[in-house]
Each structure stands twice: as structure tokens, then as C-alpha cells.
Amino acid sequence: MTDPSEPIASSLTFIAWLLSQAPSIRFGTGILNLPSHRPASLAATIAMVDHLSAGRLILGVRPDGLLSDAEAATNIDANRSEMFAECINQLLEIWSTEASYRIEGRYWKASTERAFDARIGEGVMLKPLQRPHPPIVVTAVAPHSPSVVETAKRGWELLSSHFAASWIAKSHWSTFVAGCQAVGRRADPLSWRVAKSIFVADDMKTAKHYATDPRGPYHHYFSTLMTN
């Protein structure tokens, strides 16, 4: 929301625009910073985009992001890990229960009890096309991140960030395996995603120039990322 170097303020909006242009590709939100979103609104939007995509949506989430985003969302001093857990739990509850809703949390509440009218469908929220919900993928950046253990225990999938060094990505997998073993889950290597930045051009000269030019977008992006 607050960095001109990353101008896609809403990955869901961007994905909705791309769907008709790429009818066979799966799209992942990269990423949804959950503490900065109201769960009920987010649950409805995710469900809508999942239907628009004909079930090609992957739900990429994280508990944090830019500090300036947190400040703009008024949660810079809050426990964003707690907010993340509450938000994802409310999303899952909305998608797994029937109206009317009454969800009480520390940070958010969601209810349609007062306005609920089953005859006309008022107070009923859309479910995702993929049941029970789109695949949930948690992005890992830091080595041996505790969030990777929680990801494994909850049956979600792992994505190693595109700017994580190879030894850090290796630690992500070993940590994920340990989390799976703790709950008797099989760690499937085929479910492990490792992000990469890829540019495709008609010829190698153009591709190399685009990727390595100090004035190009990749150089600008990574320079900004390292500075931030």
C-alpha cells in the first residue's frame, strides 16, 4: 500500500485483471498481509476471485510486511502474529459455516445476525469455488522460521521467498518436515514451492539486457528491497 517500488496494492485485483489473459495458469496472491485486512471483507473477495478464476487461485499469506503498511493500517504496535492467526481463523470459519454468522475475536468481529433473512439470502456470504477453500501457502523468508512449523501443523503449504539464499531455503524444508512429523503429516516435496523472478523475451539479448541493466526494473526492485 505504501511503496511506489511495489505498485500492486491489491494482488487480488491484479489477478482478477489477468485471469482472462491467461486462461490456464494458476495464480497466487503474493502476498496477502492479513493483519492489514478485515477478515469478513477479505473472505468475500477471495471467494469471488476464486470463482472468477474457475478454481485457479492459490492463497498466499503472511503475518507482516512493510512497517509503513502496518502504520497505515494502524497496527504497527500490535502483535501482528496474533492478528494473522485470528484473521486466517475467521476466514476459515466463514467459509466452513452457514449464515447467519457471529464471530467474536480480539481484533475483529463478524456478524450478520441482525440483518439475516434466509428467504432472500441477505446476510449469506459466498463460499470459494475450491472446497473447503483455495490452497493456503505461507511465505517463508527467515531461516528456521517458527511460522513454517505452524504452516506444516495446520496442513498448509510452504513457499520459500525468491530473495532467500539457498541455505535459507534448505532450512525452510527441514523446518517444514519437522512440523509435519509433529502432527503425523507426510511432508510431500512436490508441495514445496520456491519462488523465482523470471523474465521471458523473444531472444537472449533482450532478456539479458532487461534482467541485468542497472537502470532496469529488476535492479531497481532488488536495490530498493535491500535498502528497505
trRosetta pair geometry for C-beta under 8 A, 3 or more apart (Angstrom, degrees):
i j d omega theta_ij theta_ji phi_ij phi_ji
1 9 5.2 71 -102 -143 54 100
1 36 7.3 -152 -10 171 137 151
1 66 7.9 -149 45 57 75 125
1 68 8.0 -148 80 113 87 88
1 69 5.0 117 39 -120 103 91
1 72 5.6 -138 106 81 134 153
1 73 7.6 120 34 -45 157 98
2 66 6.1 -152 63 104 102 142
2 68 4.0 -133 108 121 144 114
2 69 5.2 -164 19 -71 111 62
2 71 7.9 4 -21 58 173 95
2 72 5.4 176 -55 -24 132 142
3 6 4.8 33 91 35 113 94
3 66 5.9 -172 -34 -82 124 163
3 68 7.0 129 -56 63 85 132
3 69 7.9 -50 -14 -49 98 99
3 224 7.8 130 179 160 119 130
3 228 7.5 1 -124 -95 140 151
4 7 6.2 12 -159 -77 47 91
5 220 6.9 -158 -138 143 105 96
5 221 6.3 146 173 -117 108 60
5 224 4.2 -169 -133 146 168 169
5 225 7.8 -153 127 -51 144 66
6 221 7.9 87 -75 -135 80 97
8 11 6.1 63 142 -83 120 61
8 14 5.0 -4 -150 -53 118 149
9 13 7.8 8 77 40 76 133
10 13 3.9 59 97 10 119 112
10 14 6.5 165 94 -12 64 84
11 14 5.4 -55 -146 40 37 114
11 15 6.1 41 154 -23 69 104
11 29 4.3 125 103 -146 134 75
11 30 5.9 162 -125 40 152 52
11 31 7.3 72 -8 -22 157 2
11 32 6.7 -115 44 -66 123 73
11 60 7.9 -48 112 59 163 109
12 15 5.7 -51 -144 35 30 111
12 16 6.4 34 154 -22 63 104
12 29 6.1 -6 -63 -103 73 120
12 32 7.6 40 -38 -86 104 113
12 45 5.6 68 146 148 162 116
12 46 6.8 -99 -111 -88 137 57
12 49 5.1 -123 -161 -49 97 159
13 16 5.8 -53 -150 32 31 113
13 17 6.7 30 152 -18 63 104
14 17 5.8 -57 -155 34 32 111
14 18 6.5 23 152 -15 66 111
15 18 5.7 -63 -147 40 34 108
15 19 6.5 55 156 -52 67 91
15 27 4.5 141 -139 141 114 148
15 29 6.9 -74 -28 -82 142 72
15 49 6.1 64 92 -168 120 132
15 53 7.1 -22 152 -76 113 125
15 57 7.1 84 154 -113 152 95
16 19 6.1 -29 -151 -7 30 118
16 49 5.5 -98 -73 -118 97 98
16 52 5.7 21 -128 108 86 160
17 21 7.9 7 138 3 63 119
18 21 5.4 -77 -161 47 53 110
18 22 5.7 -7 161 23 93 111
18 27 6.6 135 83 -96 126 145
19 22 7.0 -91 -145 57 21 74
19 23 7.4 60 164 -99 62 54
19 27 7.2 -89 -87 -7 77 146
19 52 5.8 171 13 139 175 99
19 53 5.4 -126 -120 -101 128 68
19 56 7.5 144 -131 62 98 129
20 23 6.9 9 -151 -73 33 88
22 25 4.3 -20 150 24 120 120
22 27 7.9 114 85 -61 125 108
25 56 7.1 93 100 176 42 138
26 56 4.7 -146 -114 -173 60 85
26 57 7.5 -170 -164 -73 79 10
26 58 5.9 64 158 -24 111 109
27 53 6.4 -125 36 -125 112 140
27 56 6.0 64 16 125 80 99
27 57 6.1 -27 72 -112 86 56
27 58 6.8 -163 98 25 37 84
28 57 7.6 121 -99 -172 40 53
28 58 3.7 -33 -98 76 88 113
28 59 7.5 -98 -147 -12 75 8
28 60 4.6 71 166 -27 103 118
28 137 6.4 -23 -148 44 132 139
28 159 7.8 147 159 -84 158 155
29 32 4.8 19 134 -33 138 96
29 57 7.6 25 -27 -169 93 97
29 58 7.2 -153 13 92 66 64
29 59 6.0 4 28 -141 116 43
29 60 4.6 -159 77 45 67 86
29 61 7.5 35 88 -63 117 59
30 60 5.0 14 -87 79 55 156
30 139 7.4 99 -144 -67 76 139
30 195 7.5 120 -140 -113 139 145
31 60 4.5 -104 -120 128 79 102
31 61 6.0 133 180 -122 105 13
31 62 4.6 61 122 -2 150 107
31 65 7.6 -165 70 -85 103 112
31 139 5.2 -101 -75 -2 147 137
32 37 6.8 -33 -179 0 103 148
32 42 7.2 112 -172 -154 139 129
32 59 7.1 -35 16 -170 133 78
32 60 6.5 139 9 88 80 62
32 61 5.0 -33 66 -106 95 71
32 62 7.4 159 75 24 47 67
33 36 4.8 30 103 20 105 117
33 37 7.3 134 85 -13 63 99
33 62 6.0 -29 -104 72 61 90
33 63 7.8 40 -155 155 66 12
33 64 6.7 -12 -144 162 103 11
33 65 4.1 -56 -99 -17 140 132
33 69 6.3 50 88 132 167 145
34 37 6.0 -79 -151 41 40 103
34 39 7.9 28 -167 -88 97 81
34 42 7.6 109 -132 170 72 176
34 61 5.5 32 -42 -162 112 112
34 62 7.3 -174 2 73 88 37
34 63 6.5 -38 46 -108 105 47
34 83 6.9 171 111 125 92 86
34 84 4.8 103 69 -126 127 66
34 87 4.0 167 170 87 115 149
34 88 6.2 -39 -130 -48 162 82
35 63 6.4 57 -24 -168 111 62
35 64 7.2 13 19 -89 129 50
35 70 7.2 15 98 -118 127 89
35 73 6.9 126 120 115 82 145
35 75 5.1 -146 153 109 117 162
35 78 7.0 175 -168 88 134 126
35 80 4.4 -73 -41 -146 164 89
35 83 3.8 68 -114 107 99 134
35 84 5.7 -52 -48 -60 91 68
35 87 6.6 -143 -80 -21 41 142
36 65 7.3 -47 -12 33 136 128
36 69 5.9 -47 -84 156 154 103
36 70 7.0 -113 -75 -98 106 48
36 72 7.8 33 -139 82 121 90
36 73 3.9 -115 -129 -83 85 165
36 75 6.8 -140 -84 29 63 129
37 41 6.8 -131 179 77 90 103
37 42 4.4 74 145 -63 131 130
37 87 6.8 92 74 -150 87 140
38 41 4.5 61 78 19 103 112
38 42 6.5 172 80 -13 49 92
38 108 6.1 150 -147 -128 71 136
39 42 5.6 -65 -142 42 29 110
39 43 6.0 34 161 -27 69 106
39 86 7.6 -109 -50 128 139 77
39 87 4.8 -170 -80 -146 103 68
39 90 3.8 43 156 94 164 130
39 91 5.5 -127 -159 -55 99 71
39 94 7.2 168 145 -17 103 134
39 103 7.9 -88 91 107 138 148
39 105 8.0 79 9 8 145 155
39 108 5.4 148 13 100 107 158
39 110 6.3 -90 83 -46 105 136
40 43 5.8 -50 -146 30 28 113
40 44 6.8 26 156 -16 60 104
40 90 7.3 -67 -55 150 63 123
40 94 6.6 152 -116 -89 63 150
40 101 8.0 158 -113 97 114 153
40 103 8.0 170 -71 49 102 132
40 108 7.5 -165 -10 163 91 129
40 110 4.1 156 -66 -121 120 124
40 125 7.5 -120 -160 -98 84 147
41 44 6.0 -59 -156 35 31 109
41 45 6.4 24 154 -14 66 110
42 45 5.8 -59 -145 40 33 108
42 46 6.1 33 159 -19 68 108
42 87 7.3 25 49 -174 151 110
42 91 6.5 -57 99 -93 108 112
43 46 6.0 -54 -144 37 26 110
43 47 6.4 27 157 -18 61 109
43 90 7.3 -109 -48 124 131 84
43 91 4.8 -180 -88 -130 98 71
43 94 4.4 29 -174 80 166 150
43 95 6.5 -147 -158 -48 113 89
43 125 6.5 24 114 169 117 144
44 47 5.9 -59 -151 37 28 111
44 48 6.4 29 154 -21 64 107
44 125 5.7 -106 -87 -152 90 103
44 126 6.0 89 -141 39 70 100
45 48 5.6 -53 -148 34 33 113
45 49 6.4 26 157 -13 67 106
46 49 6.0 -59 -147 40 30 105
46 50 6.2 35 153 -24 65 107
46 57 7.3 162 -169 143 77 152
46 59 6.5 32 -152 -105 131 117
46 91 7.3 26 36 -150 151 123
46 128 6.6 -38 125 -84 90 111
46 134 7.0 -123 172 16 109 126
47 50 5.6 -53 -149 32 30 115
47 51 6.7 29 153 -16 63 103
47 95 7.2 178 -80 -102 115 101
47 125 7.3 127 20 157 161 90
47 126 4.3 162 122 107 138 99
47 127 5.9 -166 -138 149 131 12
47 128 4.5 -118 -118 -72 71 58
47 129 7.8 135 -164 -16 66 61
48 51 5.9 -58 -157 35 32 109
48 52 6.4 31 149 -18 67 106
48 126 6.2 76 -65 83 70 154
49 52 5.3 -50 -143 38 38 115
49 53 6.1 33 157 -17 68 109
49 57 5.7 103 118 -90 96 148
50 53 5.9 -60 -146 41 27 107
50 55 6.4 35 178 -99 84 42
50 57 4.5 -100 -101 30 69 137
50 128 4.1 13 71 -150 164 92
50 129 4.8 -165 134 22 99 90
50 130 5.8 -108 -169 12 129 91
50 134 5.4 -142 -105 -53 123 115
51 54 7.6 31 -179 -73 34 33
51 126 7.3 -67 -22 170 137 133
51 128 7.4 -155 -42 -154 76 46
51 129 4.8 139 -90 -44 59 113
53 56 4.0 -123 160 49 109 87
53 57 4.7 130 48 -43 156 88
53 129 7.8 -157 66 35 79 137
54 129 7.0 -104 -157 121 24 169
55 129 4.6 -111 -72 106 85 122
55 130 4.9 122 -140 -61 91 91
55 134 7.9 178 -153 -100 57 86
57 128 7.7 -117 64 -152 129 119
57 130 7.2 -144 57 3 88 129
57 134 4.6 -63 99 -112 93 149
58 134 6.0 -173 -117 165 23 115
58 135 5.2 -25 -131 68 80 102
58 137 5.8 16 166 1 109 125
59 133 7.1 -21 -4 148 149 105
59 134 4.5 125 -24 90 102 114
59 135 6.6 -179 28 86 81 45
59 136 5.0 -31 79 -104 111 60
59 137 6.8 155 81 21 53 73
60 137 4.9 -30 -100 76 70 101
60 138 7.7 149 -155 -95 60 19
60 139 6.1 50 -174 -40 105 103
60 159 6.4 -17 -127 15 110 156
61 84 7.5 138 154 -157 113 103
61 88 6.6 115 142 -87 166 117
61 136 6.5 -22 14 -161 118 92
61 137 7.4 142 19 75 69 50
61 138 6.0 -38 71 -102 79 67
61 139 7.7 -167 78 5 31 86
62 65 6.6 113 90 -61 123 83
62 84 7.5 -68 142 -122 33 135
62 138 6.8 118 -90 -157 59 71
62 139 5.1 -41 -71 49 114 105
62 147 8.0 43 -141 170 70 163
63 80 5.2 132 160 131 92 93
63 81 5.0 38 175 -103 158 52
63 83 7.2 129 -155 71 91 82
63 84 3.3 -64 -110 -52 93 153
63 85 7.9 4 -102 -30 122 66
63 147 6.8 -148 3 -104 120 139
64 70 7.2 -14 -148 -66 79 126
64 80 5.2 95 -85 111 87 147
64 81 7.9 -26 -42 -63 104 67
64 84 7.7 -63 -36 -57 62 130
65 69 5.0 -14 94 56 115 146
65 70 7.1 165 63 -44 77 87
66 69 4.2 97 68 -1 93 102
66 70 7.1 -159 98 -4 53 81
66 228 7.2 -52 -117 -177 97 137
67 70 5.4 -51 -151 36 40 114
67 71 6.3 42 150 -21 69 101
67 76 6.2 63 -170 -131 79 106
68 71 5.5 -47 -146 35 36 113
68 72 6.4 38 153 -20 65 103
69 72 5.7 -55 -148 37 32 110
69 73 6.2 16 156 -5 66 111
70 73 5.9 -66 -145 49 29 101
70 75 5.2 -93 -163 79 82 77
70 76 4.2 117 121 -89 104 65
70 78 7.9 -152 -170 39 109 92
70 80 6.7 -69 -120 -77 125 140
71 74 7.4 32 -178 -80 33 30
71 76 4.3 20 -81 -52 65 135
75 78 4.1 -54 -162 29 81 127
75 80 6.0 106 140 -89 120 93
75 83 6.3 5 -161 -43 147 170
78 82 7.7 -112 158 59 93 106
78 83 6.0 56 129 -38 128 131
78 107 7.6 79 -170 -109 146 126
79 82 4.1 43 109 14 114 116
79 83 6.6 155 94 -16 62 85
80 83 5.1 -49 -143 39 43 116
80 84 6.1 55 152 -28 68 98
81 84 5.6 -45 -149 29 31 116
81 85 6.7 30 153 -16 61 103
81 147 7.9 -132 -130 -83 105 104
82 85 5.9 -55 -152 36 33 109
82 86 6.3 28 153 -15 66 108
82 106 7.2 -30 152 66 122 141
82 107 7.6 140 119 -30 96 127
83 86 5.8 -57 -146 40 32 109
83 87 6.1 33 156 -22 67 108
83 107 5.3 54 -117 -36 86 172
84 87 5.9 -58 -147 36 26 110
84 88 6.4 16 161 -11 64 107
85 88 6.3 -59 -145 40 27 103
85 89 6.2 26 157 -18 63 112
86 89 5.8 -60 -146 39 28 112
86 90 6.3 26 157 -18 65 107
86 105 4.8 112 -167 -164 122 137
86 106 6.3 -112 -94 40 155 90
86 107 5.4 129 89 32 156 112
86 108 6.7 148 136 29 120 96
87 90 5.9 -59 -150 36 29 107
87 91 6.5 33 152 -21 64 103
87 107 7.7 -43 -56 79 82 132
87 108 7.1 69 -93 17 71 140
88 91 5.5 -47 -149 32 36 116
88 92 6.4 33 155 -16 66 105
88 136 7.6 83 -151 -146 123 146
89 92 5.9 -56 -149 39 31 109
89 93 6.3 32 152 -21 65 107
89 105 7.8 143 80 -101 115 127
90 93 5.5 -52 -142 37 34 112
90 94 6.3 37 157 -21 66 103
90 103 5.4 110 -132 157 97 150
90 105 6.2 -62 -64 -42 124 143
90 108 6.4 -47 -44 84 170 123
90 110 6.2 121 -169 5 123 135
91 94 6.0 -58 -153 34 28 109
91 95 6.5 15 156 -9 63 112
91 133 7.5 87 141 -134 102 154
92 95 5.9 -62 -147 43 31 107
92 96 5.9 11 161 -8 68 119
92 132 7.7 49 -150 128 82 124
92 133 6.8 -91 -112 -22 70 154
93 96 6.1 -69 -136 46 26 99
93 97 5.8 -2 174 1 67 120
93 101 7.9 115 128 -146 101 113
93 103 5.7 130 102 -106 143 130
94 97 6.9 -71 -129 45 18 92
94 101 6.4 6 -114 -117 77 151
94 103 7.2 -58 -64 -34 83 151
94 110 6.8 -42 -79 119 115 157
94 125 5.7 -32 -180 83 109 154
95 127 5.7 106 -148 -136 73 79
95 128 6.2 -1 -134 4 127 98
95 132 6.1 113 130 162 116 86
95 133 5.1 54 140 -78 166 109
96 132 5.9 15 -89 -169 92 130
97 101 6.7 116 96 -107 121 88
99 112 5.8 -36 -146 74 106 134
99 116 5.9 175 161 -130 107 119
99 118 7.5 169 98 -93 110 80
99 123 5.1 139 -170 123 135 86
99 124 4.3 -113 -4 -101 152 65
99 125 6.7 144 -67 9 109 73
100 111 7.3 35 160 -172 104 67
100 112 4.7 -139 -150 84 91 85
100 113 4.6 123 136 -92 143 52
100 116 3.7 -73 -81 -74 125 156
100 123 5.2 -19 -111 150 92 132
101 110 5.7 -26 125 123 129 96
101 111 5.9 -153 98 -124 75 35
101 112 5.2 59 36 17 86 92
101 113 7.4 -118 68 -44 40 75
101 123 7.7 -165 15 173 83 91
101 125 7.1 10 -25 -2 139 123
102 110 7.9 179 -139 93 18 60
102 111 4.9 31 -111 -114 62 97
102 113 5.5 26 -71 -44 106 124
103 108 7.8 8 111 112 108 88
103 109 6.5 165 90 -158 68 50
103 110 4.3 9 50 54 113 93
103 111 6.9 -160 28 -64 62 64
104 109 5.6 0 -116 -117 51 94
105 108 5.0 16 61 59 127 62
105 109 6.3 -164 32 -75 75 51
111 114 7.2 60 130 1 112 87
112 115 5.9 -73 -169 61 72 91
112 116 5.0 99 128 -69 89 92
112 122 7.8 -167 179 140 120 67
112 123 3.4 149 156 -154 126 95
112 124 7.6 -164 112 -49 163 30
112 125 7.6 -175 -25 -34 148 95
113 116 5.8 -39 -141 -4 23 121
113 123 7.7 132 -55 -157 14 143
115 122 5.9 -93 144 142 93 116
115 123 5.3 165 95 -70 83 112
116 122 6.6 175 -142 100 29 79
116 123 3.5 -108 -102 79 66 167
116 124 7.9 93 -137 -48 87 67
117 120 5.2 12 110 39 116 94
117 121 7.5 -11 89 39 78 22
117 122 4.3 32 42 47 97 108
117 123 6.5 122 19 11 56 114
118 121 7.3 32 -160 -78 33 35
118 124 7.8 87 -117 -55 57 119
121 124 4.9 -72 -169 27 73 131
127 131 7.4 24 153 -96 123 90
128 131 7.0 171 85 -76 90 49
128 132 7.8 77 54 145 113 38
128 133 5.1 94 31 -131 146 55
128 134 5.8 -124 -169 -27 154 80
130 133 6.3 31 96 151 93 17
130 134 4.9 95 57 -85 137 53
130 135 7.5 -58 143 -21 156 63
133 136 7.0 28 105 -45 118 100
135 156 7.9 123 178 -148 69 69
135 157 6.1 5 172 10 111 130
136 154 8.0 -46 87 114 138 116
136 156 4.3 -64 95 -126 102 111
136 157 6.9 151 87 24 52 79
137 156 6.6 173 -94 172 26 99
137 157 4.7 -36 -104 79 78 97
137 158 7.1 -99 -155 4 80 2
137 159 4.8 61 163 -25 116 114
137 193 6.4 2 -151 28 140 138
138 147 6.0 -145 159 150 138 109
138 148 7.3 -173 97 -99 123 48
138 150 7.9 48 -7 86 177 91
138 151 4.2 -128 37 -99 137 128
138 156 5.7 71 -12 122 103 138
138 157 7.5 164 18 80 69 45
138 158 6.6 -31 63 -111 81 51
138 159 6.9 -176 84 27 32 86
139 159 4.8 -39 -100 80 63 108
139 160 7.9 114 -156 -125 63 8
139 161 5.6 69 -178 -72 104 88
139 195 7.8 0 -128 -15 106 136
140 145 5.0 -170 -146 33 100 141
140 147 6.6 -177 -101 82 84 105
140 148 5.1 29 -97 -74 139 107
140 151 7.8 -98 -58 -1 109 155
140 158 6.2 -7 -6 -161 124 95
140 159 6.8 163 15 79 75 51
140 160 5.6 -36 66 -105 99 55
140 161 6.5 -133 83 -15 46 87
140 164 7.2 23 107 -67 78 159
140 172 4.7 140 96 -123 149 122
141 145 7.1 84 52 -64 54 144
141 161 4.7 19 -95 0 74 146
141 163 7.5 7 -136 75 98 89
141 164 5.9 -160 -144 -75 48 108
141 168 7.7 -12 169 159 39 139
142 145 4.6 113 72 -79 91 100
142 168 7.5 -115 179 -156 20 120
143 167 7.5 -13 -102 121 129 83
143 168 4.6 -108 -77 -129 88 79
143 171 4.2 36 -155 76 88 159
143 172 7.6 -105 -130 -50 49 68
144 148 7.6 -120 -167 37 26 133
144 171 5.0 -69 -48 168 69 123
144 175 5.2 159 -131 -76 53 134
145 148 4.8 103 74 -12 88 100
145 149 8.0 -155 104 -2 58 79
145 172 7.1 7 23 -109 102 80
145 175 6.7 128 47 117 57 166
146 149 5.6 -46 -162 28 50 114
146 150 6.7 45 146 -14 72 103
147 150 5.6 -54 -150 41 40 112
147 151 6.1 52 148 -29 68 103
148 151 5.4 -48 -148 31 33 119
148 152 6.6 33 153 -18 63 102
148 158 6.2 40 -140 -117 92 121
148 172 5.7 -160 -111 -151 150 70
148 175 4.4 68 96 112 137 121
148 176 5.2 -86 172 -70 107 74
148 179 6.4 -161 127 -17 70 144
149 152 5.9 -56 -154 35 31 109
149 153 6.4 26 152 -17 65 109
149 175 6.1 -84 -58 169 78 94
149 176 7.8 -146 -83 -100 39 36
149 178 6.7 -41 -109 93 95 98
149 179 3.8 177 -144 -88 53 116
149 182 7.4 35 -165 15 98 147
150 153 5.6 -55 -144 38 33 111
150 154 6.2 19 162 -11 67 112
150 179 7.1 -85 -11 -141 18 140
151 154 6.4 -71 -149 42 22 100
151 156 4.7 -88 -162 75 75 109
151 157 7.3 -61 170 75 113 12
151 158 5.8 110 123 -82 146 80
151 176 6.9 -43 84 -118 112 92
151 179 6.8 69 64 116 66 164
152 156 7.6 -85 -65 57 20 71
152 158 7.4 1 -67 -52 82 114
152 175 7.9 -165 -17 129 136 67
152 176 4.9 155 -70 -159 123 62
152 177 7.6 -125 -123 -36 153 8
152 178 7.5 125 62 75 165 53
152 179 2.8 120 60 102 134 119
152 180 4.5 -97 -175 -52 119 67
152 182 7.5 96 106 36 118 103
152 183 7.4 167 129 25 84 116
152 185 6.6 -180 172 68 83 136
152 187 7.1 -21 -138 -97 119 101
153 179 5.2 -97 -38 -180 78 99
153 180 7.8 -148 -70 -84 44 33
153 182 6.2 -37 -92 81 101 116
153 183 4.9 124 -136 -27 70 139
153 185 7.7 178 -117 5 31 136
155 185 6.8 -162 -95 -115 68 149
157 191 4.8 -121 -128 165 113 107
157 192 7.5 -160 -173 -89 91 34
157 193 6.8 65 143 -1 116 104
158 172 6.2 154 174 160 133 111
158 173 7.5 158 102 -95 155 56
158 176 4.9 -58 -47 -99 155 146
158 191 7.3 87 31 120 78 89
158 192 5.4 -13 73 -124 106 73
158 193 6.8 -177 98 35 54 73
159 193 4.3 -21 -108 80 78 111
159 194 7.4 168 -160 -86 57 24
159 195 6.0 49 176 -35 104 102
160 164 5.2 -103 175 55 94 143
160 168 7.4 147 -158 112 114 87
160 169 4.2 70 -176 -125 158 91
160 172 4.8 177 -91 44 106 165
160 173 7.9 -39 -53 -44 130 81
160 192 7.4 24 -10 177 103 95
160 193 7.2 -170 22 98 67 56
160 194 4.6 -8 56 -116 110 74
160 195 6.7 -152 88 16 57 77
161 164 4.6 109 64 -22 86 103
161 195 5.9 -31 -157 44 30 124
162 194 7.9 113 -92 162 57 64
162 195 3.8 -80 -54 110 89 101
162 196 5.5 148 -126 -103 105 20
162 197 5.4 105 170 -33 146 80
163 222 7.2 163 -108 -124 124 94
163 225 6.5 -140 -88 143 167 150
164 168 4.2 -123 -177 94 99 126
164 169 5.1 127 111 -58 118 81
164 172 7.3 45 147 -31 161 132
165 168 4.8 94 57 6 75 105
165 169 7.2 -140 97 -5 38 87
166 169 5.6 -52 -147 36 35 112
166 170 6.4 41 152 -24 65 103
167 170 5.4 -46 -149 31 35 117
167 171 6.7 38 150 -20 63 101
168 171 5.6 -52 -154 33 36 112
168 172 6.8 46 145 -27 64 97
169 172 5.4 -44 -156 22 38 119
169 173 7.1 34 151 -17 64 98
169 194 5.9 42 -150 -123 137 118
170 173 6.1 -55 -159 31 35 107
170 174 6.7 27 151 -12 68 106
171 174 5.8 -56 -145 41 37 107
171 175 6.0 37 156 -19 69 109
172 175 5.9 -63 -150 40 26 109
172 176 6.2 28 153 -22 65 110
172 192 8.0 134 115 -152 110 116
173 176 5.5 -53 -146 36 32 114
173 177 6.4 36 154 -22 65 103
173 187 8.0 116 -172 167 77 136
173 189 7.7 25 -147 -118 126 84
173 192 6.0 16 -105 -129 100 154
174 177 5.7 -48 -148 33 32 114
174 178 6.6 35 152 -20 62 104
175 178 5.7 -52 -152 34 33 113
175 179 6.6 34 150 -18 64 104
176 179 5.7 -55 -151 36 33 112
176 180 6.5 34 151 -19 65 105
176 187 6.0 124 124 -135 93 126
176 192 7.1 148 77 -100 165 109
177 180 5.7 -55 -150 35 32 112
177 181 6.3 33 153 -20 66 106
177 187 4.5 -82 -110 -9 68 171
178 181 5.8 -54 -148 35 31 112
178 182 6.6 40 152 -29 62 102
179 182 5.7 -49 -154 22 33 117
179 183 7.4 -1 160 6 62 103
180 183 6.7 -81 -160 48 32 87
180 185 4.1 -103 -157 81 81 95
180 186 6.6 -32 169 116 132 6
180 187 4.1 177 32 -61 163 92
181 184 7.5 38 -163 -75 33 27
181 185 7.6 -94 -51 51 22 66
181 187 7.5 -37 -41 -24 76 114
188 191 4.5 73 84 -1 102 108
188 192 7.8 -168 100 -19 60 80
189 192 5.5 -44 -160 14 49 118
197 218 6.5 131 143 -125 146 111
199 207 5.9 162 104 -146 100 83
199 210 5.4 -140 144 106 156 128
199 211 5.5 -166 39 -72 133 97
199 218 7.3 -96 -30 -53 135 128
200 207 7.1 -28 -149 -106 21 119
201 204 7.7 151 74 -87 111 15
201 206 4.0 -152 163 98 151 111
201 207 3.9 -159 27 -64 118 81
201 210 6.4 153 -54 8 136 139
202 206 6.4 37 49 39 75 146
203 206 5.2 89 64 11 81 102
203 207 7.0 -154 96 -5 40 93
204 207 5.5 -61 -145 42 34 112
204 208 5.9 32 160 -20 71 108
205 208 6.1 -56 -144 37 25 107
205 209 6.3 23 157 -17 61 109
206 209 5.8 -58 -147 37 28 110
206 210 6.2 27 157 -19 65 109
207 210 5.9 -58 -148 36 28 110
207 211 6.2 15 160 -12 65 114
208 211 6.0 -63 -142 42 28 104
208 212 5.8 -14 173 14 67 119
209 212 6.8 -77 -130 51 18 84
209 213 5.4 33 176 -46 64 113
209 216 7.4 155 145 -71 60 140
210 213 6.6 -31 -120 10 14 112
210 216 5.7 144 -168 -146 41 142
210 217 7.6 -8 -177 32 84 95
210 218 7.4 89 142 -4 69 115
211 216 7.0 -87 -57 112 1 158
211 218 5.5 14 -149 18 51 157
212 216 7.2 70 69 27 22 143
212 218 7.7 -21 -64 70 26 130
212 219 7.5 66 -171 -55 26 113
213 216 3.6 101 69 -29 98 112
213 219 6.6 -118 92 -3 51 133
214 219 5.1 -165 -141 172 35 168
215 219 7.1 27 11 63 10 136
215 220 7.7 23 -175 -50 32 104
216 219 5.2 92 61 14 77 103
216 220 6.9 -140 102 -6 39 94
217 220 5.5 -58 -144 40 33 114
217 221 6.0 34 158 -24 68 106
218 221 5.7 -54 -145 34 29 110
218 222 6.3 14 164 -6 66 108
219 222 6.5 -61 -142 43 25 99
219 223 6.0 27 159 -20 63 114
220 223 5.9 -60 -144 38 24 111
220 224 6.2 22 159 -17 62 111
221 224 5.9 -62 -153 38 26 109
221 225 6.2 26 153 -22 65 109
222 225 5.3 -49 -140 36 36 116
222 226 6.2 34 160 -17 67 104
223 226 6.1 -56 -148 38 27 106
223 227 6.3 27 153 -18 62 110
224 227 5.7 -58 -147 38 30 111
224 228 6.2 28 157 -18 66 107
225 228 5.9 -56 -146 37 27 108
